[in-house]
């Protein structure tokens, strides 16, 4: 095995912000795959796309490599632009590569988004069979299968301007490079290492994806599932992907007034933040309890307007927002919500001492009895968290 050379393309100004690397899926060039997401990302990040051997603009010959070797290649790409940390978002094999970045190069990674991917993808036998097919007959042999896997039913016909360029580009992928990536995926299985992942992780899946279905085991992070989307979320739902990524990466600022962003996109961004702040288990319980009931509309309302419309805004960081929320809930006596947001404040980086300082500050303006009551709620919430 050897570290392959991955070509890189800058897709935005270098001074826009921190480095964000975008990875492709098998059979695609990253620049084309991420084309409609980049404008939103490039306002906040120095966006660079990398290409697999034989894919996109990468025609550098490569010897056999693993997905772990691809991760090392991505670090080499990052080194061309910075000696510091960077964020990464990748689709399918690009997402699998991101997992190896988190496991083997965590010191360089600030944040990770894994799209349409998983700790293991398919079976080794299936990947070796596809590699042999493409070596024998070229990438045209997998065009129809890719069309079925890549896009949700009806998408390719309804949006040919999106689907056709990707399928045409597949025909230009070097068969040997494609086969090598298949063989790398045959050896990708990090299920027994997921407990080592320590960087903030967003798992973004398509509800109709047969390759990385939502029914699979979740990754250790925040999971968002996009309805009506299959295996290429950046192509099928670029605004929703941009919204979720910006929320996850802390750039925020996605509202219903943002050009090209729909209320569903704002909801997706809000769900990402809500699950990160309150915890996936809490959000899943609240959503399940409200399913089929009038409360379901309320769940969507607060996710879209509170979490998607406010919590994603860039004007305050999440620590500051937690302090504001604790103050408001303490003032109005909303005990259950206050306790929930004490735990959320810990998630957002506040220390126990800082939460106590918020309560003491409010004692001056709200009154000592309210502060005394709030401190009891803080103590109970922290004890409940310790026992969870």
Buried (B, 14 or more C-beta within 10 A) or exposed (E): EEBBBBBBBBBBEEEBBBBBBBBBBBBBBBBBBBBBBBBBBBBBBBBBBBBBBBBBEBEEEBEEBBBBBBBBBBBBBBEEBBEEBBBBBBBBBBBBBBBBBBBBBBEBBBBBBBBBBBBBBBEBEEBBEBBEBBBEEBBEBBBEEBBEBBBBEEBBEEEEEBBEBBBEBBEEBBBBBBBBBBBBBBEBBBEEBBEEBEBBBBBBBBEBBEBBBBEBEBBBBBBBBBEBBBBBBBBBBBBBBBBBBBBBBBBBBBBBEBEEBBBBBBBBBBBBBBBBBBBBEBBEEBBEEBEEEEEEEEBBEBBBBBBBBBBBBEEBEBEEBBBEBBBBBBBEEBBEBBBBBBBBBBBBEBEEEBBBEBBEEBBEEBEEEBBEBBBEBBEEBBEEBEEE
